[in-house]
């Protein structure tokens, strides 16, 4: 089960929109432009914002996920093979994009590069580790070392690139499109709603069958020269997804009536899907508005819809004129 933190940049956008007196001023405002030197007012604002976010996050998470279940003695749970590793991709992605947003906030205050990377890593690990500690006290879940490893790898993927290259040449991205289960019959539709919810927003965030995680990069990163025939804004994207999952390890569950249910694995196979597609690097689109530049940079964590080829674990190829 994935638990995601709202992107920090969205909150900054909303605060700025209210404080600058309308969208026209917002587009012209220098508010979003990173400070050339450390701005203590900005630093205190960001520190307070992160502290308040962590408090709201912790309290809200407890009441939303854990309060009804109660707390148990701290324990561990190895869920490495669950959900065809889709949940691990989610943890890796969470660590990456949270680090990216916190880093941008720190650079916005004028904090130096190295300290911004360190602060981003520390804050991201604080949020993500708190999730795992809650899980460790939950009778339904448990502290997962594989989850922690995926969290840490996501943070390290961002931090290493920033330290080595001072930029993100290899981007981790996410895409999801609400999946309909009506043609699968009422049993599967009921199970899907139980696992993944019924509303579009809930499905996008929770439905592993509808999600794809991507590694997006420009072929020009393998060149020693800056000049290349490949457009700088156009990326190649390699994706991973899964389908046909109605249980963590297999498609077997117990209904609310206590009936043991199991889907025929030949009729309803669990698939792993591998994708090759094109993508856009929105950071390369520069405008005269610092607000739009910040917004485009914030949206970089999402994969752009584009043609794609799929190879699944049954050895079947499929072409999508437009895949998201």
C-alpha positions in Angstrom: 0.0 0.0 0.0 1.5 3.3 -1.0 1.4 6.4 1.1 2.4 9.6 -0.6 3.3 13.1 0.6 1.8 16.1 -1.1 4.4 17.9 -3.2 5.9 20.8 -1.3 5.9 23.0 -4.4 2.1 22.9 -4.6 1.8 24.5 -1.2 4.4 27.2 -2.1 2.4 27.9 -5.3 -0.9 28.3 -3.3 0.7 30.5 -0.7 2.3 32.7 -3.4 -0.9 33.0 -5.3 -2.7 34.3 -2.2 0.1 36.7 -1.2 0.8 38.4 -4.6 -2.7 39.5 -5.5 -3.7 37.4 -8.4 -2.3 35.3 -11.2 -1.0 38.2 -13.3 1.3 39.3 -10.5 2.2 35.7 -9.7 3.6 35.2 -13.2 5.7 38.3 -12.8 6.7 37.9 -9.2 10.4 37.2 -8.4 9.2 35.1 -5.4 10.0 31.8 -7.1 13.5 32.8 -8.2 16.1 31.2 -5.9 18.0 33.6 -3.8 21.6 34.4 -4.8 22.7 34.2 -1.1 21.2 32.8 2.0 17.9 34.5 2.8 17.2 33.9 6.5 13.5 34.9 6.1 13.1 32.3 3.4 15.1 29.8 5.4 12.9 30.3 8.5 9.8 30.0 6.4 10.8 26.8 4.8 12.0 25.3 8.1 8.7 26.2 9.7 6.8 24.8 6.7 8.6 21.5 6.8 8.2 21.2 10.6 4.4 22.0 10.3 4.1 19.5 7.4 5.8 16.8 9.4 3.5 17.3 12.3 0.3 17.3 10.1 1.7 14.4 8.2 2.4 12.3 11.3 -0.9 13.1 13.1 -3.0 12.7 9.9 -1.3 9.4 9.0 -2.0 8.0 12.4 -5.7 8.9 12.3 -6.1 7.8 8.7 -4.3 4.5 8.6 -3.4 3.2 12.1 -5.8 4.5 14.8 -8.6 2.0 14.0 -6.2 -1.0 14.0 -4.6 -0.1 17.3 -0.9 -0.5 18.0 1.1 -3.7 18.6 4.6 -4.5 19.8 7.2 -3.4 17.3 7.9 -6.1 14.7 9.4 -6.8 11.3 7.8 -8.0 8.1 9.6 -9.1 4.9 7.4 -8.0 1.9 10.1 -8.2 -0.8 8.1 -10.3 -3.2 4.7 -8.6 -2.7 2.9 -6.8 -5.6 5.5 -7.9 -8.1 7.8 -5.2 -6.6 5.5 -2.4 -7.7 5.3 -1.1 -4.1 9.1 -1.1 -3.9 9.2 1.0 -7.1 6.8 3.4 -5.3 9.1 3.7 -2.3 12.1 4.3 -4.5 10.2 6.9 -6.4 8.9 8.6 -3.2 12.5 8.9 -1.9 13.6 10.5 -5.2 10.8 13.0 -5.7 10.7 14.1 -2.0 14.5 14.7 -2.1 14.0 16.7 -5.3 11.3 19.0 -3.9 13.1 19.6 -0.6 16.3 20.3 -2.5 14.5 22.9 -4.6 13.1 24.5 -1.5 16.5 24.8 0.1 18.1 26.2 -3.0 15.2 28.7 -3.1 16.4 30.0 0.3 19.9 30.5 -1.1 21.5 27.6 0.8 24.6 26.2 -0.8 24.6 23.2 -3.1 26.2 20.7 -0.7 24.1 21.7 2.3 20.9 21.6 0.2 21.6 18.1 -0.9 22.3 17.0 2.7 19.1 18.7 4.0 17.0 17.1 1.2 18.3 13.6 2.1 17.8 14.1 5.8 14.2 15.5 5.5 13.2 12.8 3.1 14.5 10.0 5.2 12.8 11.5 8.3 9.4 11.4 6.5 9.9 8.0 5.0 11.4 6.4 8.1 8.4 7.6 10.1 6.1 5.7 7.8 8.1 2.5 8.4 8.1 3.0 12.2 4.3 3.4 12.1 4.2 0.1 10.1 6.4 -1.6 12.6 3.8 -0.8 15.3 0.8 -1.8 13.2 -0.7 -5.3 13.7 -1.6 -5.3 10.0 1.9 -4.5 8.6 5.4 -4.5 10.0 8.7 -2.7 9.7 10.0 -3.6 6.2 13.8 -3.6 5.5 13.1 -3.9 1.8 10.9 -0.7 2.0 13.7 1.1 3.8 16.2 -0.1 1.2 14.0 1.2 -1.6 13.5 4.5 0.3 17.2 4.9 0.8 18.0 4.0 -2.9 15.6 6.7 -4.1 17.2 9.4 -1.9 20.6 8.2 -2.9 19.7 8.3 -6.6 18.9 12.0 -6.3 21.8 12.9 -3.9 24.5 11.1 -5.9 23.6 12.8 -9.2 23.4 16.2 -7.5 26.8 15.7 -5.9 28.5 14.3 -9.0 26.9 16.3 -11.8 25.1 19.1 -10.0 22.0 18.2 -11.9 19.6 15.3 -12.5 20.6 13.6 -15.7 18.6 10.4 -15.0 15.1 11.2 -13.8 12.7 8.9 -12.0 9.1 9.4 -13.1 5.6 8.1 -12.5 2.5 7.6 -14.6 -0.9 6.2 -13.8 -4.3 6.1 -15.6 -7.5 4.9 -13.9 -8.2 1.3 -14.9 -11.7 0.0 -15.4 -12.6 -3.5 -14.2 -16.2 -3.7 -15.4 -15.4 -6.1 -18.2 -13.7 -8.5 -15.7 -16.9 -9.5 -14.0 -18.4 -8.5 -10.7 -16.0 -10.6 -8.5 -12.9 -8.9 -9.8 -14.5 -5.5 -9.9 -15.5 -5.9 -6.2 -12.0 -7.1 -5.3 -10.4 -4.2 -7.2 -12.5 -1.6 -5.4 -11.7 -3.2 -2.1 -8.0 -3.0 -2.8 -7.7 0.1 -4.9 -10.7 2.2 -4.2 -13.4 3.5 -6.5 -12.7 7.2 -7.2 -10.3 8.3 -10.0 -7.9 10.0 -7.6 -7.8 7.0 -5.3 -7.2 4.6 -8.1 -4.3 6.7 -9.6 -2.4 6.6 -6.3 -3.3 3.0 -5.1 -4.0 0.8 -8.2 -0.7 -1.0 -8.9 -2.3 -2.5 -12.0 -2.6 1.0 -13.5 0.8 2.4 -12.5 4.1 2.6 -14.4 7.5 3.7 -13.0 10.0 5.2 -15.4 13.7 5.9 -15.8 13.9 8.9 -18.2 17.1 10.2 -19.7 18.6 11.9 -22.7 20.9 9.8 -24.9 23.2 12.9 -24.9 24.3 12.1 -21.3 26.5 9.4 -22.8 28.3 12.0 -25.0 31.5 13.8 -24.0 30.5 16.8 -26.0 27.6 19.2 -25.4 26.6 19.3 -29.1 24.5 16.4 -30.3 21.9 15.8 -32.9 19.4 14.6 -30.3 17.1 17.4 -29.0 18.0 18.4 -25.5 14.3 18.3 -24.3 13.5 14.9 -25.7 14.2 11.8 -23.5 14.1 8.1 -23.8 12.1 6.4 -21.0 12.3 2.8 -19.8 9.3 1.8 -17.7 8.2 -1.0 -15.5 4.6 -2.0 -14.6 2.5 -5.0 -13.6 -1.1 -6.1 -14.2 -3.6 -8.8 -13.1 -2.8 -8.3 -9.4 -5.6 -8.9 -7.0 -3.5 -9.9 -4.0 0.0 -9.3 -2.6 1.5 -12.6 -3.6 -1.2 -14.4 -5.6 -4.8 -13.8 -6.6 -6.3 -15.5 -3.6 -8.3 -13.8 -0.8 -11.1 -14.2 1.7 -14.3 -12.4 1.1 -16.2 -10.4 3.8 -18.5 -13.4 4.1 -15.5 -15.6 5.0 -15.4 -17.4 1.7 -12.0 -18.4 0.3 -11.7 -17.1 -3.3 -9.0 -17.8 -5.9 -8.6 -16.8 -9.6 -7.4 -19.3 -12.1 -3.7 -18.2 -12.9 -4.0 -19.3 -16.5 -7.2 -17.3 -17.1 -6.1 -14.4 -15.0 -2.2 -14.3 -15.2 -0.2 -11.8 -13.2 2.0 -9.9 -15.7 5.2 -7.9 -15.5 5.4 -5.2 -18.1 8.5 -3.6 -19.6 8.1 -0.4 -21.6 10.2 1.8 -24.0 8.8 5.2 -24.8 9.7 8.9 -25.4 9.4 11.6 -22.8 9.9 15.3 -22.4 12.3 17.0 -20.0 10.2 20.0 -18.9 13.2 21.6 -17.2 14.6 22.4 -20.6 11.6 24.6 -21.4 12.7 28.0 -20.1 10.3 31.0 -19.8 10.6 34.5 -18.5 8.4 33.7 -15.6 10.2 32.3 -12.5 6.8 30.8 -11.4 6.4 28.9 -14.7 10.0 27.7 -14.5 9.4 26.4 -11.0 6.1 24.8 -12.0 7.6 23.0 -15.0 10.5 21.8 -12.8 8.0 20.5 -10.3 6.0 18.6 -13.0 9.2 16.9 -14.2 8.4 13.9 -11.8 5.5 12.9 -14.0 5.9 11.0 -17.3 4.5 12.8 -20.4 2.0 10.7 -22.5 3.8 9.4 -25.6 3.9 6.4 -28.0 5.3 3.3 -26.2 6.2 -0.4 -26.8 5.5 -3.0 -24.2 7.0 -6.5 -23.7 5.3 -8.5 -20.9 6.4 -11.5 -18.9 4.4 -13.8 -21.3 6.7 -12.7 -24.1 4.0 -10.7 -25.9 4.7 -7.3 -27.6 2.2 -4.5 -27.8 2.4 -1.0 -29.3 0.5 2.0 -27.8 0.0 5.1 -30.0 -0.3 7.0 -26.7 0.6 5.5 -23.3 0.4 7.0 -19.9 
